[in-house]
């Protein structure tokens, strides 16, 4: 009596895209096994959700400012502290430093054999420039307060403080993310998705600040 031998299922591999996000999942397709592209890393998905929430928050602030300024008879215009423009240069420089760091780290992760001397120096530069930005913002708030322009002085000053403080609080979250990345890099446990998500958040904070500065310059 003849015995039928069944061939083992074939595995078809799709074009490989090395994203560093871990193992691929194997799922049956038409009786065969096909390599399925990995879904987005949790860090990437989470950061986009967070950025969407931040965008809606500042869109609401912008709408409130425009509506309030348009119908106000007591709106008081004032000159923005000049240090805000220096702060803009600091946050732009920090984005440049972070991109340099990201490329050096990617090259290190791809070519390093000894896992020694992880290139964290540009991350420290980014962190320092971020701290410099927050320090400059604090100086601007103190400068206005010393001139008698506090939070409750006029509605225009209230919007200035609300927008700039809200941005600074979100930026502090980015500084915390940078510290976390530096720690993981030094411990050689950093994932590329974590670094990319942190860089995306930081660049978004820089772009958001430039938008806020233009808005405040036009409306205040």
Buried (B, 14 or more C-beta within 10 A) or exposed (E): EEEEEEEEEEEEEEEEEEBBBEEBEEEEEEEEBBBEEBEEBEBBEEBBEBBEEBEEEBEEBBEEBEEBBEEEEEBEEBEBBEBBEBBBEBBBBBBBBBBBBBEBBBEBBEEEEEEEEBBBEBBEBBBEBBBBBBEBBBBBBEEBBEEEBBBEBBBBBBBBBBBBBBBBEBBBEBBEBBEEBBEBBEEEEBBBBBBBBBBBBBBBBBEBBEEBBEBBEEBB
